[in-house]
Amino acid sequence: MGALRPQPPRMPAGHVAPAYWQKRGLAAWALWPLAQLYRALVAARRGLYRAGWLKAQHPGRPVIVVGNVIAGGAGKTPVVIALARHLQARGLRVGVIARGHGRSRRDCRAVLPDSPASAVGDEPALIARHFANGPAVPVFVARRRISAARALLAAHPDTDVLLCDDGLQHLALRRDLEICVFNDQGLGNGFLQPAGPLREPWPRSVDFVLHAGAAPGGSPAPAFGVQRSLAPCALRSDGAAVPLARLQGQPLHALAAVARPGEFFAMLQARGLTLAHTEALPDHYDLQRWERMTDPRLTLICTEKDAVKLWPLHPDALAVPLVLHIDPGFFAALDAWLPARRAMPEIAPGSDAAAIIAGTEPTLPENHRPMDPKLLQLLVCPVTKGPLRYDRAAQELISRSARLAYPVRDGIPVLLENEARPLTDEELEQ
């Protein structure tokens, strides 16, 4: 089965995304046949999970996956940090799991604020640093996200919800909510890799879309805008803040080892900073091997993600955090989703109850409490990801695509396949 796992082509180190990924020119069309082969592999792997030949596992807590369908940086990690803070403000205990791309080890481990990025990955290290001063957010990394989730819950059994940084294509982890993030380049030319930037076909079923540019077409999921800007102050390795205004007029050496370094440089210049030298390195570059070749009198400035790798050897570097402004409507929609998931009972790790949305209260046949209609707008069938219709009289959610009727108990939908009843042909014809 492992041979069917699609491996998207990797960009060569030091190279940015090909220009032909943004338009359907000759180069893109020349690679189109390979993209169709990749499409077939993606579909075959997803089909194996749907048929049950490959099993997805759920850790027993609600799982929110933040990912993307395009290669390169889409800004997932800042979204994870913003989500964690929002959920904490709602009284939830949050944990974060990730693979830890670019790390030198393949084990499962906790990420501490002082963990070296080379051992845990730069994004998990950044997340851990963000919550170093509390409230605490445990972060675990593992090659298999389910292993990270189980280790985190074993160490922090009071965790209410898990955020997965990246992993939209990691089908081995069952999830309760999917958030797809797009940068301002959207879908590019709309082709799959290697002819275009897509990791999988779009549109695909997700619960929410966050986009920095125009909303990507084709998705029925609610879409919300995101604006990114630089924080007004850079940070020193000791946590001291340096206003960017104070750096105006000083010659700077700007370094970025991210997917879109030019965007970072442009944002610095838009703040009136003078970039005497810019240095773009591959995403997840091992900055422990980096040697400074420019005048040491130039102030070194970098992204916050790069700083976690740069500071151990270059503590004089300044890091500029990214500030995320998410449409408040997104958080309102998320808050409407939370109550039912928060009632989720504790489940043994590895069980198949990934789609539980109900608590454990018994059915009240003569005194039904109606389901909140706002919740219905956010729900899809867990089997087919298709739409659901609320039958208020029968207190059921009807999925015509799966031919199933899920019960609604005391106003809370129970989206468990083994709790659903099959629809008759007569009911389907109604």
Sequence and secondary structure as in RCSB ss.txt:
>XXXX:A:sequence
MGALRPQPPRMPAGHVAPAYWQKRGLAAWALWPLAQLYRALVAARRGLYRAGWLKAQHPGRPVIVVGNVIAGGAG
KTPVVIALARHLQARGLRVGVIARGHGRSRRDCRAVLPDSPASAVGDEPALIARHFANGPAVPVFVARRRISAAR
ALLAAHPDTDVLLCDDGLQHLALRRDLEICVFNDQGLGNGFLQPAGPLREPWPRSVDFVLHAGAAPGGSPAPAFG
VQRSLAPCALRSDGAAVPLARLQGQPLHALAAVARPGEFFAMLQARGLTLAHTEALPDHYDLQRWERMTDPRLTL
ICTEKDAVKLWPLHPDALAVPLVLHIDPGFFAALDAWLPARRAMPEIAPGSDAAAIIAGTEPTLPENHRPMDPKL
LQLLVCPVTKGPLRYDRAAQELISRSARLAYPVRDGIPVLLENEARPLTDEELEQ
>XXXX:A:secstr
 GGGS       TT    GGGGS  HHHHHHHHHHHHHHHHHHHHHHHHHHTSS  B  SS EEEEE SBSS   
HHHHHHHHHHHHHHTT  EEEEE  TT S  S EEE TT  HHHH HHHHHHHHHTTTSS   EEE SSHHHHHH
HHHHH TT  EEEEES TT TTB  SEEEEEE TTTTTTS BTTTSSBSS SS   SEEEESSS  TT  S EEE
EEEEE SEEE TTS EEEHHHHTTSEEEEEE SS HHHHHHHHHHTT EEEEEEE  TT  GGG    S TTSEE
EEEHHHHHHHTTT TT EEE EEEEE HHHHHHHHHHHHHHHT     TT S TT    S    TTS     HHH
HTT   TTT    EEETTTTEEEETTTTEEEEEETTEE   GGG EE  HHHHH 
